[in-house]
């Protein structure tokens, strides 16, 4: 079993930046297929970005060029740098990771982009 804890959400103005972190309860080296998802009320959770153990990354078209995901192995955490934020980025952001064949989710962190 593994717990994932997100942090770094908050309120930011359009065009601003935020950095989200996800800290697993186990060494990040044993967590597979890590990624970020987001959800707004009344909508399905949507994929934002992911990174595999080898470092390859992928992004949803809506965030490509603005968000950057990486695995910080030295500090055992997953990070999402979000730049040029737009009101449409407002959502609860969730971290996801796999361990021993099961998928685990964090509790989520709220990101609000508003003037």
Phi and psi restraints in degrees (range 20) as a CNS / XPLOR table:
assign (resid 1 and name C) (resid 2 and name N)
       (resid 2 and name CA) (resid 2 and name C) 1.0 -145.9 20.0 2
assign (resid 2 and name N) (resid 2 and name CA)
       (resid 2 and name C) (resid 3 and name N) 1.0 142.3 20.0 2
assign (resid 2 and name C) (resid 3 and name N)
       (resid 3 and name CA) (resid 3 and name C) 1.0 -105.7 20.0 2
assign (resid 3 and name N) (resid 3 and name CA)
       (resid 3 and name C) (resid 4 and name N) 1.0 143.0 20.0 2
assign (resid 3 and name C) (resid 4 and name N)
       (resid 4 and name CA) (resid 4 and name C) 1.0 -120.5 20.0 2
assign (resid 4 and name N) (resid 4 and name CA)
       (resid 4 and name C) (resid 5 and name N) 1.0 127.5 20.0 2
assign (resid 4 and name C) (resid 5 and name N)
       (resid 5 and name CA) (resid 5 and name C) 1.0 -120.5 20.0 2
assign (resid 5 and name N) (resid 5 and name CA)
       (resid 5 and name C) (resid 6 and name N) 1.0 118.4 20.0 2
assign (resid 5 and name C) (resid 6 and name N)
       (resid 6 and name CA) (resid 6 and name C) 1.0 -91.8 20.0 2
assign (resid 6 and name N) (resid 6 and name CA)
       (resid 6 and name C) (resid 7 and name N) 1.0 153.9 20.0 2
assign (resid 6 and name C) (resid 7 and name N)
       (resid 7 and name CA) (resid 7 and name C) 1.0 -154.1 20.0 2
assign (resid 7 and name N) (resid 7 and name CA)
       (resid 7 and name C) (resid 8 and name N) 1.0 164.8 20.0 2
assign (resid 7 and name C) (resid 8 and name N)
       (resid 8 and name CA) (resid 8 and name C) 1.0 105.6 20.0 2
assign (resid 8 and name N) (resid 8 and name CA)
       (resid 8 and name C) (resid 9 and name N) 1.0 -4.0 20.0 2
assign (resid 8 and name C) (resid 9 and name N)
       (resid 9 and name CA) (resid 9 and name C) 1.0 -70.4 20.0 2
assign (resid 9 and name N) (resid 9 and name CA)
       (resid 9 and name C) (resid 10 and name N) 1.0 171.6 20.0 2
assign (resid 9 and name C) (resid 10 and name N)
       (resid 10 and name CA) (resid 10 and name C) 1.0 163.0 20.0 2
assign (resid 10 and name N) (resid 10 and name CA)
       (resid 10 and name C) (resid 11 and name N) 1.0 -165.7 20.0 2
assign (resid 10 and name C) (resid 11 and name N)
       (resid 11 and name CA) (resid 11 and name C) 1.0 -102.6 20.0 2
assign (resid 11 and name N) (resid 11 and name CA)
       (resid 11 and name C) (resid 12 and name N) 1.0 131.4 20.0 2
assign (resid 11 and name C) (resid 12 and name N)
       (resid 12 and name CA) (resid 12 and name C) 1.0 -142.6 20.0 2
assign (resid 12 and name N) (resid 12 and name CA)
       (resid 12 and name C) (resid 13 and name N) 1.0 150.2 20.0 2
assign (resid 12 and name C) (resid 13 and name N)
       (resid 13 and name CA) (resid 13 and name C) 1.0 -78.7 20.0 2
assign (resid 13 and name N) (resid 13 and name CA)
       (resid 13 and name C) (resid 14 and name N) 1.0 155.3 20.0 2
assign (resid 13 and name C) (resid 14 and name N)
       (resid 14 and name CA) (resid 14 and name C) 1.0 -54.3 20.0 2
assign (resid 14 and name N) (resid 14 and name CA)
       (resid 14 and name C) (resid 15 and name N) 1.0 136.6 20.0 2
assign (resid 14 and name C) (resid 15 and name N)
       (resid 15 and name CA) (resid 15 and name C) 1.0 90.5 20.0 2
assign (resid 15 and name N) (resid 15 and name CA)
       (resid 15 and name C) (resid 16 and name N) 1.0 -8.9 20.0 2
assign (resid 15 and name C) (resid 16 and name N)
       (resid 16 and name CA) (resid 16 and name C) 1.0 -82.7 20.0 2
assign (resid 16 and name N) (resid 16 and name CA)
       (resid 16 and name C) (resid 17 and name N) 1.0 -175.0 20.0 2
assign (resid 16 and name C) (resid 17 and name N)
       (resid 17 and name CA) (resid 17 and name C) 1.0 -132.1 20.0 2
assign (resid 17 and name N) (resid 17 and name CA)
       (resid 17 and name C) (resid 18 and name N) 1.0 152.4 20.0 2
assign (resid 17 and name C) (resid 18 and name N)
       (resid 18 and name CA) (resid 18 and name C) 1.0 -143.9 20.0 2
assign (resid 18 and name N) (resid 18 and name CA)
       (resid 18 and name C) (resid 19 and name N) 1.0 152.3 20.0 2
assign (resid 18 and name C) (resid 19 and name N)
       (resid 19 and name CA) (resid 19 and name C) 1.0 -121.7 20.0 2
assign (resid 19 and name N) (resid 19 and name CA)
       (resid 19 and name C) (resid 20 and name N) 1.0 121.2 20.0 2
assign (resid 19 and name C) (resid 20 and name N)
       (resid 20 and name CA) (resid 20 and name C) 1.0 -99.4 20.0 2
assign (resid 20 and name N) (resid 20 and name CA)
       (resid 20 and name C) (resid 21 and name N) 1.0 144.1 20.0 2
assign (resid 20 and name C) (resid 21 and name N)
       (resid 21 and name CA) (resid 21 and name C) 1.0 -127.0 20.0 2
assign (resid 21 and name N) (resid 21 and name CA)
       (resid 21 and name C) (resid 22 and name N) 1.0 149.2 20.0 2
assign (resid 21 and name C) (resid 22 and name N)
       (resid 22 and name CA) (resid 22 and name C) 1.0 -131.0 20.0 2
assign (resid 22 and name N) (resid 22 and name CA)
       (resid 22 and name C) (resid 23 and name N) 1.0 118.9 20.0 2
assign (resid 22 and name C) (resid 23 and name N)
       (resid 23 and name CA) (resid 23 and name C) 1.0 -111.7 20.0 2
assign (resid 23 and name N) (resid 23 and name CA)
       (resid 23 and name C) (resid 24 and name N) 1.0 117.5 20.0 2
assign (resid 23 and name C) (resid 24 and name N)
       (resid 24 and name CA) (resid 24 and name C) 1.0 -82.8 20.0 2
assign (resid 24 and name N) (resid 24 and name CA)
       (resid 24 and name C) (resid 25 and name N) 1.0 156.9 20.0 2
assign (resid 24 and name C) (resid 25 and name N)
       (resid 25 and name CA) (resid 25 and name C) 1.0 -78.9 20.0 2
assign (resid 25 and name N) (resid 25 and name CA)
       (resid 25 and name C) (resid 26 and name N) 1.0 -10.2 20.0 2
assign (resid 25 and name C) (resid 26 and name N)
       (resid 26 and name CA) (resid 26 and name C) 1.0 -118.5 20.0 2
assign (resid 26 and name N) (resid 26 and name CA)
       (resid 26 and name C) (resid 27 and name N) 1.0 165.6 20.0 2
assign (resid 26 and name C) (resid 27 and name N)
       (resid 27 and name CA) (resid 27 and name C) 1.0 -52.8 20.0 2
assign (resid 27 and name N) (resid 27 and name CA)
       (resid 27 and name C) (resid 28 and name N) 1.0 129.8 20.0 2
assign (resid 27 and name C) (resid 28 and name N)
       (resid 28 and name CA) (resid 28 and name C) 1.0 -60.6 20.0 2
assign (resid 28 and name N) (resid 28 and name CA)
       (resid 28 and name C) (resid 29 and name N) 1.0 -20.6 20.0 2
assign (resid 28 and name C) (resid 29 and name N)
       (resid 29 and name CA) (resid 29 and name C) 1.0 -63.1 20.0 2
assign (resid 29 and name N) (resid 29 and name CA)
       (resid 29 and name C) (resid 30 and name N) 1.0 -23.5 20.0 2
assign (resid 29 and name C) (resid 30 and name N)
       (resid 30 and name CA) (resid 30 and name C) 1.0 -97.1 20.0 2
assign (resid 30 and name N) (resid 30 and name CA)
       (resid 30 and name C) (resid 31 and name N) 1.0 -0.8 20.0 2
assign (resid 30 and name C) (resid 31 and name N)
       (resid 31 and name CA) (resid 31 and name C) 1.0 -93.6 20.0 2
assign (resid 31 and name N) (resid 31 and name CA)
       (resid 31 and name C) (resid 32 and name N) 1.0 127.7 20.0 2
assign (resid 31 and name C) (resid 32 and name N)
       (resid 32 and name CA) (resid 32 and name C) 1.0 -103.9 20.0 2
assign (resid 32 and name N) (resid 32 and name CA)
       (resid 32 and name C) (resid 33 and name N) 1.0 153.7 20.0 2
assign (resid 32 and name C) (resid 33 and name N)
       (resid 33 and name CA) (resid 33 and name C) 1.0 52.2 20.0 2
assign (resid 33 and name N) (resid 33 and name CA)
       (resid 33 and name C) (resid 34 and name N) 1.0 52.8 20.0 2
assign (resid 33 and name C) (resid 34 and name N)
       (resid 34 and name CA) (resid 34 and name C) 1.0 -80.5 20.0 2
assign (resid 34 and name N) (resid 34 and name CA)
       (resid 34 and name C) (resid 35 and name N) 1.0 147.2 20.0 2
assign (resid 34 and name C) (resid 35 and name N)
       (resid 35 and name CA) (resid 35 and name C) 1.0 -164.5 20.0 2
assign (resid 35 and name N) (resid 35 and name CA)
       (resid 35 and name C) (resid 36 and name N) 1.0 174.0 20.0 2
assign (resid 35 and name C) (resid 36 and name N)
       (resid 36 and name CA) (resid 36 and name C) 1.0 -117.2 20.0 2
assign (resid 36 and name N) (resid 36 and name CA)
       (resid 36 and name C) (resid 37 and name N) 1.0 141.1 20.0 2
assign (resid 36 and name C) (resid 37 and name N)
       (resid 37 and name CA) (resid 37 and name C) 1.0 -131.1 20.0 2
assign (resid 37 and name N) (resid 37 and name CA)
       (resid 37 and name C) (resid 38 and name N) 1.0 164.4 20.0 2
assign (resid 37 and name C) (resid 38 and name N)
       (resid 38 and name CA) (resid 38 and name C) 1.0 -143.9 20.0 2
assign (resid 38 and name N) (resid 38 and name CA)
       (resid 38 and name C) (resid 39 and name N) 1.0 156.6 20.0 2
assign (resid 38 and name C) (resid 39 and name N)
       (resid 39 and name CA) (resid 39 and name C) 1.0 -147.6 20.0 2
assign (resid 39 and name N) (resid 39 and name CA)
       (resid 39 and name C) (resid 40 and name N) 1.0 136.9 20.0 2
assign (resid 39 and name C) (resid 40 and name N)
       (resid 40 and name CA) (resid 40 and name C) 1.0 -114.1 20.0 2
assign (resid 40 and name N) (resid 40 and name CA)
       (resid 40 and name C) (resid 41 and name N) 1.0 157.2 20.0 2
assign (resid 40 and name C) (resid 41 and name N)
       (resid 41 and name CA) (resid 41 and name C) 1.0 -55.5 20.0 2
assign (resid 41 and name N) (resid 41 and name CA)
       (resid 41 and name C) (resid 42 and name N) 1.0 132.5 20.0 2
assign (resid 41 and name C) (resid 42 and name N)
       (resid 42 and name CA) (resid 42 and name C) 1.0 81.5 20.0 2
assign (resid 42 and name N) (resid 42 and name CA)
       (resid 42 and name C) (resid 43 and name N) 1.0 0.2 20.0 2
assign (resid 42 and name C) (resid 43 and name N)
       (resid 43 and name CA) (resid 43 and name C) 1.0 -120.8 20.0 2
assign (resid 43 and name N) (resid 43 and name CA)
       (resid 43 and name C) (resid 44 and name N) 1.0 159.1 20.0 2
assign (resid 43 and name C) (resid 44 and name N)
       (resid 44 and name CA) (resid 44 and name C) 1.0 -73.3 20.0 2
assign (resid 44 and name N) (resid 44 and name CA)
       (resid 44 and name C) (resid 45 and name N) 1.0 153.0 20.0 2
assign (resid 44 and name C) (resid 45 and name N)
       (resid 45 and name CA) (resid 45 and name C) 1.0 -66.2 20.0 2
assign (resid 45 and name N) (resid 45 and name CA)
       (resid 45 and name C) (resid 46 and name N) 1.0 134.8 20.0 2
assign (resid 45 and name C) (resid 46 and name N)
       (resid 46 and name CA) (resid 46 and name C) 1.0 -120.3 20.0 2
assign (resid 46 and name N) (resid 46 and name CA)
       (resid 46 and name C) (resid 47 and name N) 1.0 147.4 20.0 2
assign (resid 46 and name C) (resid 47 and name N)
       (resid 47 and name CA) (resid 47 and name C) 1.0 -73.0 20.0 2
assign (resid 47 and name N) (resid 47 and name CA)
       (resid 47 and name C) (resid 48 and name N) 1.0 140.1 20.0 2
assign (resid 47 and name C) (resid 48 and name N)
       (resid 48 and name CA) (resid 48 and name C) 1.0 -112.3 20.0 2
assign (resid 48 and name N) (resid 48 and name CA)
       (resid 48 and name C) (resid 49 and name N) 1.0 -52.9 20.0 2
assign (resid 48 and name C) (resid 49 and name N)
       (resid 49 and name CA) (resid 49 and name C) 1.0 -162.6 20.0 2
assign (resid 49 and name N) (resid 49 and name CA)
       (resid 49 and name C) (resid 50 and name N) 1.0 156.7 20.0 2
assign (resid 49 and name C) (resid 50 and name N)
       (resid 50 and name CA) (resid 50 and name C) 1.0 -148.3 20.0 2
assign (resid 50 and name N) (resid 50 and name CA)
       (resid 50 and name C) (resid 51 and name N) 1.0 159.5 20.0 2
assign (resid 50 and name C) (resid 51 and name N)
       (resid 51 and name CA) (resid 51 and name C) 1.0 -143.1 20.0 2
assign (resid 51 and name N) (resid 51 and name CA)
       (resid 51 and name C) (resid 52 and name N) 1.0 138.8 20.0 2
assign (resid 51 and name C) (resid 52 and name N)
       (resid 52 and name CA) (resid 52 and name C) 1.0 -100.4 20.0 2
assign (resid 52 and name N) (resid 52 and name CA)
       (resid 52 and name C) (resid 53 and name N) 1.0 171.5 20.0 2
assign (resid 52 and name C) (resid 53 and name N)
       (resid 53 and name CA) (resid 53 and name C) 1.0 -57.5 20.0 2
assign (resid 53 and name N) (resid 53 and name CA)
       (resid 53 and name C) (resid 54 and name N) 1.0 -34.6 20.0 2
assign (resid 53 and name C) (resid 54 and name N)
       (resid 54 and name CA) (resid 54 and name C) 1.0 -74.8 20.0 2
assign (resid 54 and name N) (resid 54 and name CA)
       (resid 54 and name C) (resid 55 and name N) 1.0 -8.8 20.0 2
assign (resid 54 and name C) (resid 55 and name N)
       (resid 55 and name CA) (resid 55 and name C) 1.0 104.9 20.0 2
assign (resid 55 and name N) (resid 55 and name CA)
       (resid 55 and name C) (resid 56 and name N) 1.0 -10.1 20.0 2
assign (resid 55 and name C) (resid 56 and name N)
       (resid 56 and name CA) (resid 56 and name C) 1.0 -65.2 20.0 2
assign (resid 56 and name N) (resid 56 and name CA)
       (resid 56 and name C) (resid 57 and name N) 1.0 139.6 20.0 2
assign (resid 56 and name C) (resid 57 and name N)
       (resid 57 and name CA) (resid 57 and name C) 1.0 -122.6 20.0 2
assign (resid 57 and name N) (resid 57 and name CA)
       (resid 57 and name C) (resid 58 and name N) 1.0 159.7 20.0 2
assign (resid 57 and name C) (resid 58 and name N)
       (resid 58 and name CA) (resid 58 and name C) 1.0 -147.0 20.0 2
assign (resid 58 and name N) (resid 58 and name CA)
       (resid 58 and name C) (resid 59 and name N) 1.0 148.3 20.0 2
assign (resid 58 and name C) (resid 59 and name N)
       (resid 59 and name CA) (resid 59 and name C) 1.0 -135.9 20.0 2
assign (resid 59 and name N) (resid 59 and name CA)
       (resid 59 and name C) (resid 60 and name N) 1.0 148.3 20.0 2
assign (resid 59 and name C) (resid 60 and name N)
       (resid 60 and name CA) (resid 60 and name C) 1.0 -67.4 20.0 2
assign (resid 60 and name N) (resid 60 and name CA)
       (resid 60 and name C) (resid 61 and name N) 1.0 148.4 20.0 2
assign (resid 60 and name C) (resid 61 and name N)
       (resid 61 and name CA) (resid 61 and name C) 1.0 -57.3 20.0 2
assign (resid 61 and name N) (resid 61 and name CA)
       (resid 61 and name C) (resid 62 and name N) 1.0 -33.1 20.0 2
assign (resid 61 and name C) (resid 62 and name N)
       (resid 62 and name CA) (resid 62 and name C) 1.0 -68.2 20.0 2
assign (resid 62 and name N) (resid 62 and name CA)
       (resid 62 and name C) (resid 63 and name N) 1.0 -19.0 20.0 2
assign (resid 62 and name C) (resid 63 and name N)
       (resid 63 and name CA) (resid 63 and name C) 1.0 -118.4 20.0 2
assign (resid 63 and name N) (resid 63 and name CA)
       (resid 63 and name C) (resid 64 and name N) 1.0 -5.4 20.0 2
assign (resid 63 and name C) (resid 64 and name N)
       (resid 64 and name CA) (resid 64 and name C) 1.0 -59.2 20.0 2
assign (resid 64 and name N) (resid 64 and name CA)
       (resid 64 and name C) (resid 65 and name N) 1.0 132.1 20.0 2
assign (resid 64 and name C) (resid 65 and name N)
       (resid 65 and name CA) (resid 65 and name C) 1.0 89.0 20.0 2
assign (resid 65 and name N) (resid 65 and name CA)
       (resid 65 and name C) (resid 66 and name N) 1.0 -12.6 20.0 2
assign (resid 65 and name C) (resid 66 and name N)
       (resid 66 and name CA) (resid 66 and name C) 1.0 -115.2 20.0 2
assign (resid 66 and name N) (resid 66 and name CA)
       (resid 66 and name C) (resid 67 and name N) 1.0 -32.8 20.0 2
assign (resid 66 and name C) (resid 67 and name N)
       (resid 67 and name CA) (resid 67 and name C) 1.0 -108.3 20.0 2
assign (resid 67 and name N) (resid 67 and name CA)
       (resid 67 and name C) (resid 68 and name N) 1.0 148.6 20.0 2
assign (resid 67 and name C) (resid 68 and name N)
       (resid 68 and name CA) (resid 68 and name C) 1.0 -134.7 20.0 2
assign (resid 68 and name N) (resid 68 and name CA)
       (resid 68 and name C) (resid 69 and name N) 1.0 129.7 20.0 2
assign (resid 68 and name C) (resid 69 and name N)
       (resid 69 and name CA) (resid 69 and name C) 1.0 -112.8 20.0 2
assign (resid 69 and name N) (resid 69 and name CA)
       (resid 69 and name C) (resid 70 and name N) 1.0 142.1 20.0 2
assign (resid 69 and name C) (resid 70 and name N)
       (resid 70 and name CA) (resid 70 and name C) 1.0 -156.9 20.0 2
assign (resid 70 and name N) (resid 70 and name CA)
       (resid 70 and name C) (resid 71 and name N) 1.0 155.6 20.0 2
assign (resid 70 and name C) (resid 71 and name N)
       (resid 71 and name CA) (resid 71 and name C) 1.0 -95.9 20.0 2
assign (resid 71 and name N) (resid 71 and name CA)
       (resid 71 and name C) (resid 72 and name N) 1.0 120.1 20.0 2
assign (resid 71 and name C) (resid 72 and name N)
       (resid 72 and name CA) (resid 72 and name C) 1.0 -95.5 20.0 2
assign (resid 72 and name N) (resid 72 and name CA)
       (resid 72 and name C) (resid 73 and name N) 1.0 89.8 20.0 2
assign (resid 72 and name C) (resid 73 and name N)
       (resid 73 and name CA) (resid 73 and name C) 1.0 -66.9 20.0 2
assign (resid 73 and name N) (resid 73 and name CA)
       (resid 73 and name C) (resid 74 and name N) 1.0 -33.7 20.0 2
assign (resid 73 and name C) (resid 74 and name N)
       (resid 74 and name CA) (resid 74 and name C) 1.0 -63.2 20.0 2
assign (resid 74 and name N) (resid 74 and name CA)
       (resid 74 and name C) (resid 75 and name N) 1.0 -36.9 20.0 2
assign (resid 74 and name C) (resid 75 and name N)
       (resid 75 and name CA) (resid 75 and name C) 1.0 -105.1 20.0 2
assign (resid 75 and name N) (resid 75 and name CA)
       (resid 75 and name C) (resid 76 and name N) 1.0 5.8 20.0 2
assign (resid 75 and name C) (resid 76 and name N)
       (resid 76 and name CA) (resid 76 and name C) 1.0 51.6 20.0 2
assign (resid 76 and name N) (resid 76 and name CA)
       (resid 76 and name C) (resid 77 and name N) 1.0 58.0 20.0 2
assign (resid 76 and name C) (resid 77 and name N)
       (resid 77 and name CA) (resid 77 and name C) 1.0 -151.8 20.0 2
assign (resid 77 and name N) (resid 77 and name CA)
       (resid 77 and name C) (resid 78 and name N) 1.0 157.8 20.0 2
assign (resid 77 and name C) (resid 78 and name N)
       (resid 78 and name CA) (resid 78 and name C) 1.0 -103.7 20.0 2
assign (resid 78 and name N) (resid 78 and name CA)
       (resid 78 and name C) (resid 79 and name N) 1.0 133.5 20.0 2
assign (resid 78 and name C) (resid 79 and name N)
       (resid 79 and name CA) (resid 79 and name C) 1.0 -123.5 20.0 2
assign (resid 79 and name N) (resid 79 and name CA)
       (resid 79 and name C) (resid 80 and name N) 1.0 143.6 20.0 2
assign (resid 79 and name C) (resid 80 and name N)
       (resid 80 and name CA) (resid 80 and name C) 1.0 -127.9 20.0 2
assign (resid 80 and name N) (resid 80 and name CA)
       (resid 80 and name C) (resid 81 and name N) 1.0 110.6 20.0 2
assign (resid 80 and name C) (resid 81 and name N)
       (resid 81 and name CA) (resid 81 and name C) 1.0 -90.2 20.0 2
assign (resid 81 and name N) (resid 81 and name CA)
       (resid 81 and name C) (resid 82 and name N) 1.0 122.6 20.0 2
assign (resid 81 and name C) (resid 82 and name N)
       (resid 82 and name CA) (resid 82 and name C) 1.0 -117.1 20.0 2
assign (resid 82 and name N) (resid 82 and name CA)
       (resid 82 and name C) (resid 83 and name N) 1.0 116.4 20.0 2
assign (resid 82 and name C) (resid 83 and name N)
       (resid 83 and name CA) (resid 83 and name C) 1.0 -115.2 20.0 2
assign (resid 83 and name N) (resid 83 and name CA)
       (resid 83 and name C) (resid 84 and name N) 1.0 164.3 20.0 2
assign (resid 83 and name C) (resid 84 and name N)
       (resid 84 and name CA) (resid 84 and name C) 1.0 49.1 20.0 2
assign (resid 84 and name N) (resid 84 and name CA)
       (resid 84 and name C) (resid 85 and name N) 1.0 48.6 20.0 2
assign (resid 84 and name C) (resid 85 and name N)
       (resid 85 and name CA) (resid 85 and name C) 1.0 -66.4 20.0 2
assign (resid 85 and name N) (resid 85 and name CA)
       (resid 85 and name C) (resid 86 and name N) 1.0 145.0 20.0 2
assign (resid 85 and name C) (resid 86 and name N)
       (resid 86 and name CA) (resid 86 and name C) 1.0 -120.9 20.0 2
assign (resid 86 and name N) (resid 86 and name CA)
       (resid 86 and name C) (resid 87 and name N) 1.0 155.6 20.0 2
assign (resid 86 and name C) (resid 87 and name N)
       (resid 87 and name CA) (resid 87 and name C) 1.0 -53.4 20.0 2
assign (resid 87 and name N) (resid 87 and name CA)
       (resid 87 and name C) (resid 88 and name N) 1.0 -30.7 20.0 2
assign (resid 87 and name C) (resid 88 and name N)
       (resid 88 and name CA) (resid 88 and name C) 1.0 -68.3 20.0 2
assign (resid 88 and name N) (resid 88 and name CA)
       (resid 88 and name C) (resid 89 and name N) 1.0 -12.4 20.0 2
assign (resid 88 and name C) (resid 89 and name N)
       (resid 89 and name CA) (resid 89 and name C) 1.0 -83.5 20.0 2
assign (resid 89 and name N) (resid 89 and name CA)
       (resid 89 and name C) (resid 90 and name N) 1.0 -6.2 20.0 2
assign (resid 89 and name C) (resid 90 and name N)
       (resid 90 and name CA) (resid 90 and name C) 1.0 -61.7 20.0 2
assign (resid 90 and name N) (resid 90 and name CA)
       (resid 90 and name C) (resid 91 and name N) 1.0 124.8 20.0 2
assign (resid 90 and name C) (resid 91 and name N)
       (resid 91 and name CA) (resid 91 and name C) 1.0 -178.3 20.0 2
assign (resid 91 and name N) (resid 91 and name CA)
       (resid 91 and name C) (resid 92 and name N) 1.0 171.9 20.0 2
assign (resid 91 and name C) (resid 92 and name N)
       (resid 92 and name CA) (resid 92 and name C) 1.0 -90.2 20.0 2
assign (resid 92 and name N) (resid 92 and name CA)
       (resid 92 and name C) (resid 93 and name N) 1.0 126.3 20.0 2
assign (resid 92 and name C) (resid 93 and name N)
       (resid 93 and name CA) (resid 93 and name C) 1.0 -101.0 20.0 2
assign (resid 93 and name N) (resid 93 and name CA)
       (resid 93 and name C) (resid 94 and name N) 1.0 132.1 20.0 2
assign (resid 93 and name C) (resid 94 and name N)
       (resid 94 and name CA) (resid 94 and name C) 1.0 -119.3 20.0 2
assign (resid 94 and name N) (resid 94 and name CA)
       (resid 94 and name C) (resid 95 and name N) 1.0 142.6 20.0 2
assign (resid 94 and name C) (resid 95 and name N)
       (resid 95 and name CA) (resid 95 and name C) 1.0 -97.1 20.0 2
assign (resid 95 and name N) (resid 95 and name CA)
       (resid 95 and name C) (resid 96 and name N) 1.0 141.8 20.0 2
assign (resid 95 and name C) (resid 96 and name N)
       (resid 96 and name CA) (resid 96 and name C) 1.0 -132.1 20.0 2
assign (resid 96 and name N) (resid 96 and name CA)
       (resid 96 and name C) (resid 97 and name N) 1.0 142.2 20.0 2
assign (resid 96 and name C) (resid 97 and name N)
       (resid 97 and name CA) (resid 97 and name C) 1.0 -153.5 20.0 2
assign (resid 97 and name N) (resid 97 and name CA)
       (resid 97 and name C) (resid 98 and name N) 1.0 156.9 20.0 2
assign (resid 97 and name C) (resid 98 and name N)
       (resid 98 and name CA) (resid 98 and name C) 1.0 -110.3 20.0 2
assign (resid 98 and name N) (resid 98 and name CA)
       (resid 98 and name C) (resid 99 and name N) 1.0 141.7 20.0 2
assign (resid 98 and name C) (resid 99 and name N)
       (resid 99 and name CA) (resid 99 and name C) 1.0 -147.2 20.0 2
assign (resid 99 and name N) (resid 99 and name CA)
       (resid 99 and name C) (resid 100 and name N) 1.0 122.3 20.0 2
assign (resid 99 and name C) (resid 100 and name N)
       (resid 100 and name CA) (resid 100 and name C) 1.0 51.3 20.0 2
assign (resid 100 and name N) (resid 100 and name CA)
       (resid 100 and name C) (resid 101 and name N) 1.0 46.0 20.0 2
assign (resid 100 and name C) (resid 101 and name N)
       (resid 101 and name CA) (resid 101 and name C) 1.0 82.6 20.0 2
assign (resid 101 and name N) (resid 101 and name CA)
       (resid 101 and name C) (resid 102 and name N) 1.0 0.0 20.0 2
assign (resid 101 and name C) (resid 102 and name N)
       (resid 102 and name CA) (resid 102 and name C) 1.0 -116.0 20.0 2
assign (resid 102 and name N) (resid 102 and name CA)
       (resid 102 and name C) (resid 103 and name N) 1.0 148.8 20.0 2
assign (resid 102 and name C) (resid 103 and name N)
       (resid 103 and name CA) (resid 103 and name C) 1.0 -97.0 20.0 2
assign (resid 103 and name N) (resid 103 and name CA)
       (resid 103 and name C) (resid 104 and name N) 1.0 138.9 20.0 2
assign (resid 103 and name C) (resid 104 and name N)
       (resid 104 and name CA) (resid 104 and name C) 1.0 -125.3 20.0 2
assign (resid 104 and name N) (resid 104 and name CA)
       (resid 104 and name C) (resid 105 and name N) 1.0 147.1 20.0 2
assign (resid 104 and name C) (resid 105 and name N)
       (resid 105 and name CA) (resid 105 and name C) 1.0 -122.8 20.0 2
assign (resid 105 and name N) (resid 105 and name CA)
       (resid 105 and name C) (resid 106 and name N) 1.0 148.8 20.0 2
assign (resid 105 and name C) (resid 106 and name N)
       (resid 106 and name CA) (resid 106 and name C) 1.0 -81.9 20.0 2
assign (resid 106 and name N) (resid 106 and name CA)
       (resid 106 and name C) (resid 107 and name N) 1.0 -179.4 20.0 2
assign (resid 106 and name C) (resid 107 and name N)
       (resid 107 and name CA) (resid 107 and name C) 1.0 -85.0 20.0 2
assign (resid 107 and name N) (resid 107 and name CA)
       (resid 107 and name C) (resid 108 and name N) 1.0 -12.9 20.0 2
assign (resid 107 and name C) (resid 108 and name N)
       (resid 108 and name CA) (resid 108 and name C) 1.0 96.2 20.0 2
assign (resid 108 and name N) (resid 108 and name CA)
       (resid 108 and name C) (resid 109 and name N) 1.0 152.3 20.0 2
assign (resid 108 and name C) (resid 109 and name N)
       (resid 109 and name CA) (resid 109 and name C) 1.0 -136.6 20.0 2
assign (resid 109 and name N) (resid 109 and name CA)
       (resid 109 and name C) (resid 110 and name N) 1.0 134.6 20.0 2
assign (resid 109 and name C) (resid 110 and name N)
       (resid 110 and name CA) (resid 110 and name C) 1.0 -80.9 20.0 2
assign (resid 110 and name N) (resid 110 and name CA)
       (resid 110 and name C) (resid 111 and name N) 1.0 131.1 20.0 2
assign (resid 110 and name C) (resid 111 and name N)
       (resid 111 and name CA) (resid 111 and name C) 1.0 -118.9 20.0 2
assign (resid 111 and name N) (resid 111 and name CA)
       (resid 111 and name C) (resid 112 and name N) 1.0 122.9 20.0 2
assign (resid 111 and name C) (resid 112 and name N)
       (resid 112 and name CA) (resid 112 and name C) 1.0 -123.2 20.0 2
assign (resid 112 and name N) (resid 112 and name CA)
       (resid 112 and name C) (resid 113 and name N) 1.0 123.0 20.0 2
assign (resid 112 and name C) (resid 113 and name N)
       (resid 113 and name CA) (resid 113 and name C) 1.0 -110.9 20.0 2
assign (resid 113 and name N) (resid 113 and name CA)
       (resid 113 and name C) (resid 114 and name N) 1.0 109.6 20.0 2
assign (resid 113 and name C) (resid 114 and name N)
       (resid 114 and name CA) (resid 114 and name C) 1.0 -158.4 20.0 2
assign (resid 114 and name N) (resid 114 and name CA)
       (resid 114 and name C) (resid 115 and name N) 1.0 147.8 20.0 2
